[in-house]
Amino acid sequence: MKLATNIAGALLGLLFLMASLVVLLKLGPTPPSPPADSAAGMFMGALVPTGYMTFVKVLELIGGILVAIPRTRNFGLLVLGPIIVNILAFHIFITHGASLKETAPLVTTALVAVLAAFLLWSGRKAFAGLAN
């Protein structure tokens, strides 16, 4: 079980590290923006120019590093938890499943959610004190 937890932590950490570094260091082409009159376009139009997405990407970088290290994994999950919930909420409520046409974002989102849920389940004893 410890090996599976370490592999899941490394994968989740790597996913967030890569997603943040590509944006922060401008390592790849910028994906096309959604149409400005769509809900996704208005949402991104509010976040990107204000610098909020840069803040989120910095938190993704920090959280990805912390999750990849077994000793700091639970703290990394606390940092990444709200980001993962917002990613899921964006795909469910804002795009309304429009990403079903493109399977890559949907598969990546599902993978992130499953890995995070597995890591939360495997470290549930450490989070038990938060419930009281």
N, C-alpha and C positions, 0 to 999 in steps of 0.2 A: 504494500500500500504506500509505503514511503517513496518508493521509486516512481510510482504513478503520480504521486503528489509533486515530486520534484520535476518530472517531465511536464506536467500540466502547468506548473509555475513558470518553468523556463519558456514554454510555448506562449503563455499569456503575456509574460514579460517581453518576449521578443516581438510579439504582435504590436504591443503598445510602443515599444522602443522604435520599431520601424515606422509606424504610423506618425509618430511625433517627429522623428528626425527627418523624414522626407519633407515635411511641411516646414519645420523650423530652419533647416539648412538648405531648403529649396533644391533637393537632390533630383527631383523628377519634374515632369511637366505638370502644370496645374490642371486638375480635372475641370471640364467645362461646368460653368455655373448653371444651376437650374433656371428656367425662365423667371424673369423678375415678377411676373404677375401670378406665379404659382405660390402656394403656401410655403414650399421648401425654399423658393427664391427669396421670399420676404423674410423668412426666418434667417437664412444665411446672410441676407443683406443687412440685417440688424446686428449680427454677431461679428462678421469679418471686419468691417471698417472700424469698429470701436476697439479692436484689439483683444476682444474677449476670447476669440478662438486661439490666439497666441497664448493666452493664459491657460486655456484648457490643454493645449499641446504641451506646455511646460509641465503641467500636472500629470499628463500622460507619460511623459519622459521620466519624471520622478517616480510615479507609481509603477511603471514598467521595470525600472531598476530595482525597486523595493520588492516587487513580487518575484523577480527572478532569484533573489537571495533568500534561501530558506529561513534564515533567522528573522528577517524583516517582512516576510510574506504577508502576515496578517495586517500590518500597518499599511502595506501597499494595497491590499484589498480595500481598506478603509478609504484610501485616496481614490482608487479607481472605481469603487462602487457607484457613486453618483454619476460618474461619467458613463459607465456601462448602462445604467438606468436611462440616462438621457439619450444614448445611442438607440436603445430599444424603443423608447418613446418616440423618437424622431421617425423611425421606420414604421411604427404602428400607427401613430396619430397624424403625422404631418404628410408623409408620402402615401399613406393609406394603401400600402402594399404595391405601390407603383414600381418598387425595385424588384418585383417578381419577374419583370421582363429581363432584368439583368441579375443573374444568379450570384455573381461574385459578392456584392454587398450583403445579400441575404445570407449566404453561406458563412461569410466572415463574421457577421453579427451573431449568428447562431453559435458559431464556434466560440466566440468570446463569451457569450452567455453561459454556455455549457461548461467551459473551463473555469469560469469564475464561480459558478454554482458548485462544481466539484471541489474547488479549493475551499470554499466556505463550508461545505459539508465536512471535509476532512479536518478542518481546523475549528469545528463548532465548539469544542470545549474551551478554546481560548476566548471565544466571543460570548460565552455563557454569562459572564459577569455584566455584560451590557444590558441584559434583559431585566435585571433586578433594579 
